[in-house]
């Protein structure tokens, strides 16, 4: 049953999006046979993924044991997808492409309950990234202020030098309060050429903005 739900969720999510927590039936059928849509391999038993050539995007459906499900949309193909419910990190996906590297994660902060101050939270994430780069010996670090794409999604761009190598990076987040804590999706694109990031920011933002939560509805 779990696999059926995941396949249905990933399939439906390519065409649908939402905010907050919606409901999906446990008996929805997968549409994986549609033309141009191909199942992609994943590691872990709580997720399934489809690639759709028309939109050049990879959709992922995840289901947790408490009946919460998630849908996420990633730019392009060639993602290595790992998911597990053993920690607060539910998903990590990586895509190593020519001259750039992309990652995406879905996690929860169980210490945060209820609504949040999005602007203050965004500033906190920006500070954490700065600390991470400085701990790696980054020099000449320059960062943008958080720029909001919507009420609950934003991005930060940065540039630094690590061991003489120029690194430019964009980080995009979406935050959703949930019954188990603050759900967070983060997508990161790192490259040496800033033009690669500028071209990809809009697509990344659109994908992350469609991160959504669902409550599985068991029908008898």
PASEBA-1860 file (N, C-alpha, C; in nm, 3 decimals):
! residues 220
1> XXXXXXXX> 0.083/-0.120/0.000/0.000/0.000/0.000/0.087/0.126/0.000 ~ 0.194/0.128/0.081/0.279/0.247/0.087/0.335/0.279/-0.050 ~ 0.383/0.178/-0.124/0.441/0.204/-0.255/0.338/0.263/-0.350 ~ 0.216/0.214/-0.344/0.109/0.266/-0.429/0.083/0.414/-0.399 ~ 0.078/0.449/-0.271/0.055/0.587/-0.232/0.169/0.676/-0.283 ~ 0.293/0.629/-0.267/0.407/0.709/-0.308/0.409/0.731/-0.458 ~ 0.379/0.627/-0.536/0.378/0.640/-0.680/0.268/0.736/-0.724 ~ 0.153/0.728/-0.657/0.043/0.818/-0.690/0.081/0.961/-0.657
9> XXXXXXXX> 0.140/0.982/-0.540/0.174/1.116/-0.496/0.278/1.179/-0.588 ~ 0.384/1.104/-0.621/0.487/1.158/-0.709/0.431/1.189/-0.846 ~ 0.345/1.101/-0.896/0.285/1.122/-1.027/0.196/1.244/-1.029 ~ 0.109/1.254/-0.930/0.016/1.367/-0.924/0.091/1.497/-0.902 ~ 0.200/1.494/-0.827/0.268/1.616/-0.786/0.332/1.689/-0.902 ~ 0.364/1.619/-1.012/0.423/1.685/-1.127/0.330/1.793/-1.180 ~ 0.200/1.769/-1.172/0.104/1.864/-1.227/0.036/1.949/-1.121 ~ 0.051/1.913/-0.993/-0.023/1.982/-0.886/0.073/2.040/-0.784
17> XXXXXXXX> 0.025/2.139/-0.712/0.104/2.196/-0.603/0.009/2.247/-0.497 ~ 0.065/2.279/-0.379/-0.023/2.328/-0.273/0.057/2.384/-0.158 ~ -0.011/2.444/-0.063/0.054/2.496/0.055/-0.019/2.443/0.177 ~ 0.047/2.447/0.292/-0.016/2.393/0.411/-0.022/2.242/0.404 ~ -0.122/2.184/0.471/-0.137/2.039/0.472/-0.267/2.002/0.403 ~ -0.257/1.927/0.291/-0.373/1.886/0.217/-0.398/1.738/0.243 ~ -0.502/1.683/0.179/-0.538/1.543/0.199/-0.527/1.467/0.069 ~ -0.471/1.347/0.075/-0.465/1.261/-0.042/-0.519/1.124/-0.003
25> XXXXXXXX> -0.595/1.063/-0.091/-0.655/0.933/-0.062/-0.552/0.823/-0.075 ~ -0.559/0.727/0.015/-0.468/0.613/0.008/-0.500/0.523/-0.110 ~ -0.612/0.546/-0.178/-0.651/0.460/-0.288/-0.638/0.526/-0.424 ~ -0.572/0.644/-0.427/-0.547/0.705/-0.557/-0.452/0.615/-0.635 ~ -0.474/0.608/-0.766/-0.393/0.519/-0.850/-0.281/0.597/-0.915 ~ -0.169/0.530/-0.934/-0.056/0.591/-1.000/-0.083/0.606/-1.149 ~ -0.029/0.715/-1.207/-0.042/0.734/-1.352/0.096/0.724/-1.416 ~ 0.177/0.632/-1.368/0.314/0.620/-1.413/0.329/0.577/-1.556
33> XXXXXXXX> 0.222/0.532/-1.620/0.232/0.489/-1.758/0.218/0.602/-1.858 ~ 0.199/0.726/-1.812/0.180/0.837/-1.903/0.305/0.859/-1.987 ~ 0.283/0.901/-2.111/0.393/0.923/-2.203/0.485/1.032/-2.153 ~ 0.616/1.009/-2.162/0.713/1.108/-2.121/0.744/1.107/-1.973 ~ 0.682/1.016/-1.897/0.702/1.009/-1.752/0.766/0.875/-1.718 ~ 0.881/0.879/-1.652/0.956/0.758/-1.623/0.991/0.750/-1.476 ~ 0.975/0.631/-1.418/1.012/0.609/-1.279/1.163/0.616/-1.264 ~ 1.209/0.680/-1.157/1.351/0.690/-1.130/1.385/0.611/-1.003
41> XXXXXXXX> 1.506/0.551/-0.997/1.544/0.472/-0.879/1.565/0.560/-0.756 ~ 1.531/0.506/-0.640/1.554/0.574/-0.513/1.611/0.474/-0.414 ~ 1.680/0.524/-0.313/1.724/0.443/-0.201/1.638/0.476/-0.081 ~ 1.585/0.374/-0.016/1.494/0.396/0.096/1.353/0.360/0.058 ~ 1.272/0.322/0.157/1.138/0.272/0.128/1.028/0.371/0.159 ~ 1.061/0.499/0.181/0.955/0.595/0.209/0.935/0.693/0.094 ~ 1.001/0.670/-0.020/0.983/0.764/-0.131/0.982/0.695/-0.265 ~ 0.927/0.764/-0.364/0.925/0.722/-0.503/0.945/0.846/-0.588
49> XXXXXXXX> 0.996/0.829/-0.712/1.027/0.944/-0.795/0.993/0.918/-0.941 ~ 0.949/1.023/-1.007/0.923/1.023/-1.151/1.004/1.135/-1.216 ~ 1.048/1.110/-1.341/1.103/1.217/-1.424/1.008/1.241/-1.539 ~ 0.979/1.368/-1.567/0.892/1.404/-1.679/0.973/1.487/-1.778 ~ 0.986/1.435/-1.899/1.070/1.500/-1.999/1.013/1.633/-2.045 ~ 0.881/1.646/-2.052/0.821/1.769/-2.103/0.857/1.890/-2.017 ~ 0.855/1.872/-1.885/0.888/1.982/-1.795/1.033/1.975/-1.748 ~ 1.107/1.871/-1.788/1.244/1.848/-1.743/1.254/1.861/-1.592
57> XXXXXXXX> 1.172/1.784/-1.521/1.169/1.791/-1.375/1.152/1.652/-1.316 ~ 1.200/1.636/-1.194/1.188/1.511/-1.120/1.098/1.535/-0.999 ~ 0.989/1.462/-0.991/0.894/1.474/-0.879/0.916/1.360/-0.782 ~ 0.912/1.391/-0.653/0.934/1.291/-0.548/0.817/1.293/-0.451 ~ 0.768/1.175/-0.418/0.667/1.160/-0.314/0.726/1.086/-0.196 ~ 0.700/1.134/-0.073/0.749/1.071/0.048/0.633/1.050/0.144 ~ 0.636/0.938/0.217/0.534/0.914/0.318/0.600/0.876/0.450 ~ 0.560/0.943/0.558/0.611/0.913/0.691/0.514/0.821/0.764
65> XXXXXXXX> 0.561/0.759/0.870/0.480/0.659/0.940/0.360/0.720/1.012 ~ 0.363/0.851/1.038/0.252/0.915/1.108/0.141/0.960/1.014 ~ 0.146/0.918/0.888/0.042/0.952/0.792/0.067/1.080/0.716 ~ 0.175/1.151/0.747/0.211/1.269/0.669/0.282/1.226/0.542 ~ 0.249/1.292/0.432/0.317/1.269/0.306/0.368/1.403/0.255 ~ 0.471/1.397/0.168/0.530/1.518/0.114/0.551/1.502/-0.035 ~ 0.541/1.613/-0.106/0.571/1.616/-0.248/0.676/1.721/-0.275 ~ 0.775/1.689/-0.359/0.883/1.783/-0.390/0.914/1.775/-0.540
73> XXXXXXXX> 0.958/1.888/-0.595/0.989/1.896/-0.737/1.132/1.946/-0.753 ~ 1.215/1.871/-0.829/1.354/1.906/-0.852/1.376/1.938/-0.999 ~ 1.472/2.028/-1.025/1.502/2.068/-1.161/1.584/1.961/-1.230 ~ 1.542/1.919/-1.349/1.622/1.829/-1.431/1.617/1.684/-1.390 ~ 1.712/1.607/-1.446/1.718/1.463/-1.425/1.855/1.428/-1.368 ~ 1.879/1.299/-1.349/2.010/1.253/-1.303/2.032/1.269/-1.154 ~ 1.924/1.275/-1.077/1.937/1.290/-0.932/1.961/1.155/-0.865 ~ 2.053/1.151/-0.770/2.069/1.036/-0.680/1.983/1.065/-0.557
81> XXXXXXXX> 1.882/0.983/-0.534/1.780/1.013/-0.434/1.787/0.913/-0.319 ~ 1.805/0.964/-0.198/1.809/0.880/-0.078/1.707/0.933/0.022 ~ 1.630/0.843/0.079/1.532/0.886/0.179/1.526/0.785/0.292 ~ 1.496/0.835/0.411/1.487/0.749/0.529/1.408/0.822/0.636 ~ 1.353/0.747/0.729/1.277/0.807/0.837/1.348/0.781/0.970 ~ 1.478/0.759/0.962/1.554/0.724/1.082/1.602/0.846/1.158 ~ 1.590/0.964/1.099/1.637/1.086/1.164/1.546/1.200/1.123 ~ 1.589/1.322/1.149/1.510/1.439/1.110/1.541/1.483/0.967
89> XXXXXXXX> 1.630/1.410/0.899/1.659/1.435/0.758/1.591/1.326/0.676 ~ 1.483/1.362/0.608/1.402/1.263/0.537/1.449/1.237/0.394 ~ 1.513/1.336/0.334/1.553/1.323/0.194/1.682/1.397/0.169 ~ 1.772/1.335/0.094/1.886/1.406/0.037/1.900/1.359/-0.107 ~ 1.903/1.454/-0.197/1.918/1.424/-0.340/2.036/1.504/-0.392 ~ 2.115/1.441/-0.480/2.234/1.506/-0.533/2.241/1.486/-0.684 ~ 2.290/1.588/-0.752/2.306/1.581/-0.897/2.436/1.650/-0.935 ~ 2.533/1.569/-0.979/2.665/1.620/-1.016/2.665/1.643/-1.167
97> XXXXXXXX> 2.663/1.770/-1.207/2.656/1.804/-1.348/2.782/1.876/-1.392 ~ 2.797/1.893/-1.521/2.916/1.959/-1.572/2.928/2.100/-1.516 ~ 3.036/2.126/-1.449/3.069/2.258/-1.393/2.979/2.301/-1.278 ~ 2.896/2.213/-1.224/2.812/2.253/-1.111/2.765/2.131/-1.034 ~ 2.716/2.157/-0.912/2.669/2.050/-0.825/2.542/2.097/-0.756 ~ 2.437/2.013/-0.759/2.310/2.048/-0.698/2.276/1.950/-0.588 ~ 2.219/2.001/-0.480/2.169/1.915/-0.373/2.031/1.964/-0.332 ~ 1.953/1.873/-0.275/1.823/1.909/-0.219/1.800/1.823/-0.096
105> XXXXXXXX> 1.746/1.884/0.008/1.716/1.811/0.131/1.577/1.848/0.180 ~ 1.515/1.753/0.251/1.391/1.779/0.324/1.414/1.732/0.467 ~ 1.390/1.820/0.562/1.416/1.789/0.703/1.309/1.854/0.789 ~ 1.314/1.823/0.918/1.220/1.883/1.013/1.295/1.932/1.136 ~ 1.255/2.046/1.186/1.304/2.095/1.314/1.191/2.075/1.415 ~ 1.203/1.970/1.495/1.094/1.934/1.586/1.082/2.031/1.704 ~ 1.181/2.116/1.723/1.175/2.212/1.833/1.088/2.333/1.800 ~ 1.054/2.348/1.673/0.974/2.463/1.630/0.830/2.418/1.610
113> XXXXXXXX> 0.739/2.469/1.689/0.598/2.434/1.681/0.516/2.558/1.650 ~ 0.416/2.544/1.566/0.328/2.655/1.534/0.386/2.746/1.427 ~ 0.327/2.864/1.414/0.368/2.959/1.311/0.506/3.018/1.344 ~ 0.571/3.069/1.239/0.706/3.123/1.255/0.714/3.265/1.200 ~ 0.819/3.335/1.238/0.854/3.463/1.178/0.947/3.432/1.062 ~ 0.895/3.436/0.940/0.971/3.392/0.823/1.096/3.477/0.802 ~ 1.087/3.606/0.823/1.203/3.692/0.801/1.315/3.662/0.900 ~ 1.281/3.645/1.027/1.383/3.612/1.126/1.442/3.474/1.100
121> XXXXXXXX> 1.358/3.380/1.060/1.406/3.245/1.029/1.501/3.249/0.911 ~ 1.469/3.328/0.809/1.555/3.341/0.691/1.692/3.399/0.731 ~ 1.693/3.498/0.817/1.819/3.556/0.863/1.902/3.452/0.938 ~ 1.834/3.366/1.015/1.904/3.261/1.087/1.970/3.161/0.994 ~ 1.899/3.122/0.888/1.957/3.030/0.790/2.076/3.094/0.719 ~ 2.065/3.222/0.687/2.176/3.292/0.623/2.300/3.288/0.712 ~ 2.281/3.308/0.841/2.393/3.307/0.934/2.456/3.168/0.944 ~ 2.374/3.065/0.943/2.426/2.928/0.949/2.512/2.896/0.826
129> XXXXXXXX> 2.470/2.941/0.709/2.549/2.918/0.588/2.682/2.991/0.598 ~ 2.679/3.114/0.645/2.803/3.191/0.659/2.900/3.119/0.753 ~ 2.849/3.069/0.865/2.934/2.999/0.960/2.993/2.871/0.898 ~ 2.911/2.800/0.819/2.958/2.676/0.755/3.072/2.706/0.657 ~ 3.059/2.811/0.579/3.164/2.845/0.482/3.291/2.893/0.552 ~ 3.275/2.974/0.654/3.393/3.023/0.726/3.467/2.909/0.796 ~ 3.392/2.809/0.843/3.455/2.694/0.909/3.536/2.610/0.810 ~ 3.505/2.623/0.681/3.579/2.551/0.577/3.696/2.633/0.525
137> XXXXXXXX> 3.722/2.748/0.589/3.834/2.831/0.547/3.801/2.927/0.435 ~ 3.673/2.955/0.413/3.633/3.046/0.306/3.689/3.186/0.331 ~ 3.731/3.251/0.223/3.781/3.388/0.229/3.698/3.475/0.135 ~ 3.700/3.605/0.163/3.629/3.702/0.078/3.482/3.663/0.060 ~ 3.419/3.621/0.169/3.280/3.576/0.163/3.187/3.696/0.145 ~ 3.104/3.687/0.043/3.001/3.788/0.018/2.866/3.718/0.005 ~ 2.766/3.771/0.074/2.634/3.708/0.073/2.526/3.813/0.052 ~ 2.421/3.773/-0.018/2.305/3.860/-0.032/2.216/3.845/0.092
145> XXXXXXXX> 2.130/3.944/0.113/2.026/3.928/0.213/1.922/3.831/0.159 ~ 1.846/3.765/0.247/1.740/3.675/0.199/1.640/3.750/0.112 ~ 1.609/3.694/-0.002/1.510/3.753/-0.093/1.392/3.658/-0.103 ~ 1.274/3.706/-0.068/1.157/3.620/-0.062/1.093/3.603/-0.200 ~ 1.065/3.477/-0.232/0.993/3.442/-0.355/0.843/3.436/-0.329 ~ 0.807/3.406/-0.204/0.667/3.402/-0.160/0.670/3.421/-0.008 ~ 0.555/3.406/0.057/0.551/3.427/0.202/0.636/3.326/0.278 ~ 0.657/3.207/0.221/0.727/3.101/0.293/0.847/3.044/0.220
153> XXXXXXXX> 0.892/3.108/0.111/1.010/3.060/0.040/1.101/3.178/0.006 ~ 1.232/3.155/0.011/1.329/3.262/-0.009/1.461/3.202/-0.056 ~ 1.551/3.290/-0.104/1.682/3.242/-0.145/1.791/3.338/-0.100 ~ 1.913/3.282/-0.091/2.034/3.358/-0.055/2.143/3.318/-0.153 ~ 2.212/3.417/-0.209/2.326/3.391/-0.297/2.454/3.430/-0.227 ~ 2.562/3.359/-0.259/2.692/3.391/-0.197/2.805/3.364/-0.294 ~ 2.918/3.423/-0.259/3.041/3.402/-0.335/3.156/3.401/-0.236 ~ 3.252/3.310/-0.257/3.367/3.301/-0.168/3.481/3.233/-0.242
161> XXXXXXXX> 3.596/3.233/-0.177/3.713/3.163/-0.227/3.756/3.060/-0.122 ~ 3.766/2.934/-0.164/3.809/2.826/-0.074/3.932/2.761/-0.133 ~ 4.044/2.775/-0.063/4.172/2.721/-0.109/4.202/2.769/-0.250 ~ 4.174/2.895/-0.275/4.205/2.955/-0.404/4.105/2.929/-0.514 ~ 4.001/2.852/-0.484/3.901/2.820/-0.585/3.776/2.905/-0.561 ~ 3.732/2.973/-0.665/3.613/3.055/-0.655/3.488/2.968/-0.651 ~ 3.400/2.996/-0.554/3.274/2.923/-0.541/3.160/3.022/-0.536 ~ 3.059/3.000/-0.620/2.936/3.077/-0.611/2.823/2.979/-0.583
169> XXXXXXXX> 2.726/3.023/-0.507/2.621/2.930/-0.463/2.490/3.005/-0.441 ~ 2.380/2.936/-0.472/2.248/2.987/-0.437/2.178/2.881/-0.354 ~ 2.113/2.923/-0.246/2.037/2.836/-0.158/1.892/2.883/-0.157 ~ 1.800/2.792/-0.185/1.657/2.825/-0.186/1.587/2.739/-0.081 ~ 1.500/2.801/-0.001/1.426/2.729/0.103/1.276/2.748/0.089 ~ 1.202/2.648/0.139/1.061/2.666/0.169/1.036/2.607/0.307 ~ 0.955/2.677/0.387/0.928/2.637/0.524/0.779/2.615/0.543 ~ 0.741/2.500/0.602/0.600/2.471/0.627/0.584/2.419/0.770
177> XXXXXXXX> 0.513/2.491/0.856/0.481/2.437/0.988/0.396/2.311/0.973 ~ 0.423/2.210/1.056/0.349/2.084/1.046/0.321/2.030/1.186 ~ 0.242/1.925/1.196/0.213/1.867/1.328/0.336/1.813/1.401 ~ 0.444/1.785/1.328/0.563/1.730/1.394/0.677/1.832/1.403 ~ 0.655/1.953/1.359/0.759/2.055/1.364/0.767/2.133/1.234 ~ 0.873/2.211/1.219/0.890/2.294/1.100/0.954/2.212/0.989 ~ 0.878/2.186/0.882/0.930/2.116/0.765/1.011/2.214/0.680 ~ 1.127/2.169/0.634/1.215/2.257/0.558/1.263/2.185/0.433
185> XXXXXXXX> 1.245/2.247/0.318/1.309/2.198/0.196/1.414/2.300/0.155 ~ 1.533/2.250/0.125/1.643/2.336/0.081/1.701/2.280/-0.048 ~ 1.717/2.364/-0.148/1.785/2.327/-0.272/1.905/2.417/-0.289 ~ 2.020/2.359/-0.325/2.144/2.434/-0.335/2.211/2.405/-0.469 ~ 2.257/2.511/-0.534/2.331/2.497/-0.660/2.466/2.565/-0.641 ~ 2.575/2.487/-0.656/2.710/2.541/-0.642/2.783/2.530/-0.775 ~ 2.858/2.633/-0.810/2.931/2.633/-0.937/3.046/2.732/-0.926 ~ 3.127/2.737/-1.031/3.234/2.837/-1.037/3.194/2.954/-1.126
193> XXXXXXXX> 3.091/2.936/-1.206/3.043/3.038/-1.298/2.910/3.093/-1.248 ~ 2.904/3.221/-1.209/2.779/3.276/-1.156/2.666/3.277/-1.257 ~ 2.698/3.279/-1.385/2.592/3.280/-1.488/2.510/3.152/-1.482 ~ 2.572/3.040/-1.445/2.498/2.914/-1.435/2.392/2.923/-1.326 ~ 2.423/2.992/-1.217/2.329/3.003/-1.107/2.216/3.098/-1.141 ~ 2.251/3.212/-1.202/2.149/3.311/-1.237/2.044/3.249/-1.328 ~ 2.090/3.168/-1.423/1.997/3.104/-1.517/1.906/3.003/-1.447 ~ 1.953/2.947/-1.335/1.881/2.837/-1.270/1.799/2.880/-1.149
201> XXXXXXXX> 1.818/3.003/-1.100/1.750/3.046/-0.978/1.599/3.039/-0.992 ~ 1.546/3.087/-1.103/1.401/3.091/-1.120/1.342/2.950/-1.119 ~ 1.406/2.858/-1.193/1.355/2.721/-1.198/1.365/2.655/-1.061 ~ 1.475/2.676/-0.989/1.490/2.621/-0.856/1.382/2.675/-0.763 ~ 1.361/2.807/-0.771/1.261/2.868/-0.686/1.122/2.815/-0.711 ~ 1.087/2.795/-0.839/0.956/2.742/-0.872/0.940/2.600/-0.819 ~ 1.047/2.520/-0.828/1.040/2.383/-0.778/1.024/2.377/-0.628 ~ 1.107/2.452/-0.556/1.103/2.451/-0.411/0.970/2.508/-0.361
209> XXXXXXXX> 0.918/2.609/-0.429/0.792/2.670/-0.387/0.676/2.571/-0.391 ~ 0.691/2.464/-0.466/0.583/2.365/-0.477/0.596/2.251/-0.376 ~ 0.697/2.257/-0.290/0.706/2.161/-0.180/0.578/2.168/-0.099 ~ 0.513/2.053/-0.074/0.382/2.053/-0.008/0.370/1.935/0.086 ~ 0.283/1.950/0.185/0.252/1.844/0.281/0.111/1.792/0.257 ~ 0.093/1.664/0.282/-0.037/1.599/0.267/-0.063/1.510/0.388 ~ -0.188/1.491/0.420/-0.228/1.394/0.522/-0.293/1.277/0.449 ~ -0.239/1.156/0.468/-0.294/1.038/0.403/-0.430/1.005/0.465
217> XXXX> -0.528/0.991/0.382/-0.663/0.958/0.426/-0.691/0.812/0.394 ~ -0.704/0.731/0.496/-0.730/0.587/0.477/-0.880/0.565/0.452 ~ -0.912/0.516/0.335/-1.052/0.486/0.301/-1.079/0.338/0.315 ~ -1.189/0.302/0.374/-1.224/0.161/0.391/-1.301/0.112/0.269
END
